[in-house]
Amino acid sequence: MQKSFIIGLAAAGLVAGSASAQALQVNYPGDASMDCAAIAAEGSRMDQLVADANAQAAKASGSAQGASVASTVAMQGLMRTGMLGRVPGAGMFANNMASAAKQRADQVQAQSQQTIQTASTRKALLAGLYAGKSCDAPAPAPAATPAPTGF
């Protein structure tokens, strides 16, 4: 019985970890002065931020599902051993932990969606800067030297 209860607590503790996110903005004061290589590097960074945000949302969702399963297992264990009736608030505690995990997952998913939206908008802005600086234009051909006209 105690193992089930401890497993439920451990699962809830895993979900309670905090995720720190840097403040991402659509544009920064130095954007217009970036060269083509810096714009391309920043575009790649935006792609990585989107991938990280998607992974973080998936991880939070999995953690919430794990906490829900752990809560169910803990409740089953408490019912089968008869401890549910003897330990006041045990069922409520297990349900609260699963609910907290779901709320945390919802918060992480909302933050991830915001990051994805901001990064996508920034990448579009960077694409405009990249095109505006003619970064994809072929290098100019070297000036042809006139052929000597000899008699």
C-alpha positions in Angstrom: 0.0 0.0 0.0 2.7 2.4 0.9 4.6 1.7 -2.3 1.6 2.7 -4.4 1.2 5.9 -2.3 4.9 6.7 -2.6 4.9 6.0 -6.4 2.0 8.5 -6.7 3.9 11.1 -4.7 7.0 10.6 -6.8 5.1 11.0 -10.1 3.5 14.2 -8.8 6.9 15.5 -7.8 8.3 14.9 -11.3 5.6 17.1 -12.7 6.1 19.9 -10.2 9.5 20.8 -11.6 9.7 24.3 -13.0 10.7 25.2 -16.6 12.4 28.4 -17.1 11.9 30.2 -20.4 13.8 33.1 -21.8 11.7 36.1 -22.9 11.5 35.8 -26.7 10.5 38.9 -28.7 9.5 39.2 -32.4 12.1 41.9 -33.1 15.1 43.4 -31.4 16.8 46.7 -31.9 19.8 45.3 -33.7 17.9 43.2 -36.2 18.2 45.6 -39.1 22.0 45.7 -38.7 22.5 41.9 -38.9 24.4 40.5 -41.8 23.2 37.6 -43.9 25.0 35.0 -41.8 23.6 36.4 -38.6 20.1 36.4 -40.0 20.5 32.8 -41.1 21.8 31.7 -37.7 18.9 33.5 -35.9 16.5 31.7 -38.2 18.1 28.4 -37.3 17.8 29.3 -33.6 14.0 30.0 -34.1 13.7 26.5 -35.6 15.4 25.0 -32.6 13.1 27.0 -30.2 10.0 25.6 -32.0 11.4 22.1 -31.8 12.2 22.5 -28.1 8.8 24.0 -27.3 7.1 21.0 -29.0 9.2 18.6 -27.1 8.5 20.3 -23.8 4.7 20.3 -24.4 4.9 16.6 -25.3 6.9 15.8 -22.1 4.5 17.8 -19.9 1.5 15.9 -21.4 3.2 12.6 -20.8 4.0 13.6 -17.2 0.4 14.5 -16.6 -0.8 11.2 -18.0 1.8 9.4 -15.8 0.5 11.2 -12.7 -3.1 10.3 -13.6 -2.1 6.6 -13.9 -0.1 6.8 -10.6 -3.1 8.4 -8.9 -5.4 5.6 -10.2 -3.0 2.9 -9.1 -2.7 4.6 -5.7 -6.4 4.7 -5.3 -6.8 1.1 -6.3 -4.1 0.1 -3.8 -5.8 2.1 -1.0 -9.2 0.6 -1.8 -7.9 -3.0 -1.9 -6.0 -2.7 1.4 -8.9 -0.9 3.1 -6.6 2.1 3.8 -8.9 4.4 1.9 -11.4 4.4 4.7 -8.8 4.5 7.5 -6.6 7.4 6.1 -8.6 10.6 6.0 -8.0 12.6 2.9 -5.8 10.0 1.1 -8.1 9.8 -1.9 -8.5 13.6 -2.1 -4.7 14.0 -1.9 -4.1 11.5 -4.8 -6.8 13.3 -6.9 -5.3 16.7 -6.1 -1.8 15.5 -7.2 -3.2 14.3 -10.5 -5.2 17.5 -11.0 -2.1 19.6 -10.2 -0.1 17.6 -12.8 -2.8 18.2 -15.4 -2.9 22.0 -14.6 0.9 22.1 -14.9 0.8 20.3 -18.3 -1.8 22.8 -19.5 0.4 25.7 -18.4 3.4 24.3 -20.2 1.5 23.6 -23.3 0.1 27.2 -23.3 3.6 28.6 -22.8 4.9 26.3 -25.6 2.2 27.5 -28.0 3.1 31.1 -27.2 6.8 30.4 -27.8 6.0 28.7 -31.1 3.9 31.6 -32.3 6.5 34.2 -31.4 9.3 32.2 -32.9 7.3 31.7 -36.1 6.5 35.4 -36.4 10.2 36.2 -35.7 11.3 33.8 -38.4 9.0 35.5 -40.9 10.5 38.9 -40.0 14.0 37.4 -40.4 13.0 36.0 -43.8 11.9 39.5 -44.9 15.2 41.0 -43.7 17.1 38.2 -45.5 15.3 38.9 -48.7 15.6 42.7 -48.3 19.4 42.4 -48.1 19.4 40.2 -51.2 21.2 37.5 -49.3 20.1 34.8 -51.8 21.2 36.9 -54.8 24.1 35.4 -56.7 27.4 37.1 -56.2 28.1 39.7 -58.9 30.2 38.5 -61.8 33.7 39.8 -61.9 34.2 42.7 -64.3 35.5 41.5 -67.6 38.8 43.1 -68.6 38.8 44.3 -72.2 40.8 42.1 -74.6 43.9 43.8 -75.9 43.5 44.9 -79.5 46.8 44.3 -81.1 47.7 45.0 -84.7 
